[in-house]
Amino acid sequence: MNNLPTVTKNLLIINLLCFLGMFVARKYGISLNDLLGLHFFLASDFNIGQLVSYMFMHANFSHIFFNMFALWMFGRVLEQVWGPKRFLTYYMVCGIGAGLMQELVYYLEYVINLAGYDSVSTGIGIMPMSEYLNLMTTVGASGAVYGILLAFGMLFPNSPMFVFPIPVPIKAKYFVIGYAVLELLLGVGGGDGVAHFAHLGGMLFGLILILRWRKKNGGGQIFY
């Protein structure tokens, strides 16, 4: 950990502390994911601060493990290239952008399927709409992490990457494109409980920010 860049190290520590805190709070009957997760903006439990806090909460061990592994693997490289201030800015923009994208998805789902109803059939009973809207909650650093993957693919497009179970290395740019296409297909398919469009939102906001930085830099690479 001592060899990690400052922001990457602190992001890892904060995420891990929040994950451990989730179990401690649960013993006292408190759900940190419910308090700090990103609720649908029409739900009574929503507050604007959740657009930041949701990034530091995770559903389970595999969720946080893969997010933190990707942050450790790719985030430290980006921070060494960009410096701590630019990297932290990028991370937060991607995470908040992912949250905004998920809010848009929630809103479209609400308009298409829920608007005008006072209650919802859940399959095991009838739930008041106010309670159901509060169940529309997102947690995780995945949006910011997908933004990091995009940035790595753009800055180091020809770097070889080994992806299980593919037996040959893949260039980073193809890895990122493949992941984006997969997320789009899974998002359209839906029904798996994963915020695929939030992942795409993180990549989209990351792309916009990188292109903006490149424009300010005269079109060149954004190495600092």
Secondary structure, DSSP 4 states (H G I P E B T S, - for coil): -TTS-HHHHHHHHHHHHHHHHHHHHHHTT--HHHHHSEE-TTSTT--TTHHHHGGG--SSHHHHHHHHHHIIIIIHHHHHHH-HHHHHHHHHHHHHHHHHHHHHHHHHHIIIIITT-SEEE-SSSEEEHHHHHHT-EE--SHHHHHHHHHHHHHHSTT-EE--TT-SS-EEHHHHHHHHHHHHHHHHHH--SS--HHHHHHHHHHHHHHHHHHHHHTTTS----
